[in-house]
């Protein structure tokens, strides 16, 4: 039941109808059952993994929160985290490590969808209980829903327990405004995924899968488009997740805040995949500051943290290098911050903040954000190196002939670019000028339904519908 399939929206509508017409005491069980049905629809084998996560982390948190000796609390924390990480290693990292080294033999194991997301979410919960930031959740059903809630189950956002669990004890009003806002969020997500990301996909895949053929400007263009493809795909998924959850009265944490308008790489990571960035900082970086590893300094720890973030995406050299690059860039950003400010003051650029911001945003995007995407997107390390070598070659307009000669590719590029401009403009208005969703909903039902029909028309006319299409981040 993919977010871009008709069965999902039939399932969503049926679940919502049952939920809204159930007694309030039954609503949590209804959502638990719906979430398990959703997960079972992919593969019945997966259910054992999520049940293990729920039970292990629930018991560990209860042990930690009880008046027991400290060694029992530390033991519960250690074994719960160890079990989660061991399952992650076996399912997600064993075979990549076996393929790249002679240390292990490959095993026949499925990677359960969403395991990285719900494992990290449960680890964060147990750690928060251990640090006494939150009490342990005593109701197993409510905790099971926290882990398995279907809108965020496959690819997040990674919900902090202190944000989600209290909502289970509040009166969650579901009114017309909430339902309409959820619908608009879902349509925005479908637009990003089907109109933008999936129209960019064929161009990106063509170049990245033929690294020996394409040289110069096409590689640079494909890398730029790959970054937007990942953004539109993942933020589209997040919009659908947030919209689906909102219709049940739940507010999930946001994942993106116009990341490509960041003025430096640190700001970018505060705007990109924010739930993971926050989890990494709170669970790995800040705790490391109070260990002997602090001798490495904050910048050294930042590099280690981002190496882990890279490996979270997958156990390959490419993801390891991608994380290393991000960590080094973060460290350099911190190291050169004062020098950059002094330079701006000496040159007088400080007196032109708009120009300075435009230059900083452009440099951050085109130099720091886009090029490392090659390591993120390329199939393997040799392909990534070949693409970098080819991109450094001679550039010419004639190299774009492959686009001009293909009506499918050129049409898809035009549609995607117009889609990018559209959703970036709407996002800018939404975050800086006016809450467009609230404005439309508060005006009249006619305006809302007109907008819904317009968005549906855009999606069905310009969207790219391919069997087997999936969201990029569900593989992580």
KADADA-V363971 format. One line per field, one symbol per residue. burial: 1 if it has 16 or more other C-alpha atoms within 10 Angstrom, else 0. Layout:
# KADADA-V363971
burial = ???
This chain:
# KADADA-V363971
burial = 11110000000100110110000000111111111111100000010011001101111111111000000010011001101110110011111110000000000000111111111111111111110001111000011111111111111111111001100100000000011111111111111111111111111100110010011111110111111111111111111111111111111111111011111111111111111111110011110100000100011111111111111111111111111111111110110000000001000001000000100011111001111111111100101110110110001000100010000011011011101100100110000000001001100000010001001100100111000001101111
